[in-house]
Amino acid sequence: MAKTDLTNLRIGYAASQFVEIRWVVKSLGQQLLVDGQLRYEDKLSNVGLNRPVSVFPAVGSTVTVKKLEVTPLKP
């Protein structure tokens, strides 16, 4: 769960309230859900991506992260 006080989180959600953001990344595609509602989906290849998850603010804003949980999906 995260919120911002000014502009947006870098993933593009612009509400100033806490929401649950679930980002599901698979080898072929990803989904972005906000409070359980699908907001974005693609089928692009993510093969070879190996950087850690990060959360950071847009210029001039503050992001408050209440909880960040990274769970590897089973094949």
N, C-alpha and C positions, 0 to 999 in steps of 0.2 A: 504494500500500500504506500502511496506517495501523494503529495500535494505540492502546489506551487503558490507563492504569494503574489506573483506579478504577471509573468507572461506565460510560459509553458515549459513542460518537460521536453527534452529533446526528441522524444518519440511523438510529440505533437498534440498531446491532450491539454486543453486550455481551461479547465475548470479549477476553481480555487477551493475545492472540497476534496476529502479523501476518497479515492476510488481504488478498486482492486483492478490491477492491470496484469493480465496473463499473456505472456509472449511465448508462444510455442514455436520453437525452431527445430526443423527436421532437415535431413540431408537434401530433400527436395521440397522446399516450401516452408512457409511460416504463417502463423496466425497471430493476430493481436485481438484480444478480447478485453473489454472494459466492463466491469461489473457483470461478467458472464455473457455479454452481448458481443458477437463477432463484429469487429469494426474494420478489419483488413485481413486479406488472405492473398498469398501468391504461391506459385509452384516453381519458383526459381531455385537454382542449385545453390546450396550452402556448403558443398563439399570443399574441404580445405580450410574453412574458417575455424580458427582455434583461439581467438582472443577471449579474455574473460568478460563477463557482463559488467557494465558500468552505468551509473546514473549521474548526470551532471546538468546544471541549469543553463538556460539561455542567458544571454548577456544582460546583466543587471537584475536578475531574479534570484530568488532563494528557493531551493527545493528541499522539502522536508520528507525524508523517507522514514516511514514507520516500521516497515519490514521489507526485507529483500531476501527471497529464498530462491536458490537455483537448484533444480532437481533434474538430473539426467534422465531422459526417457529410455525405457527398455526397448531394445531392437524389435 
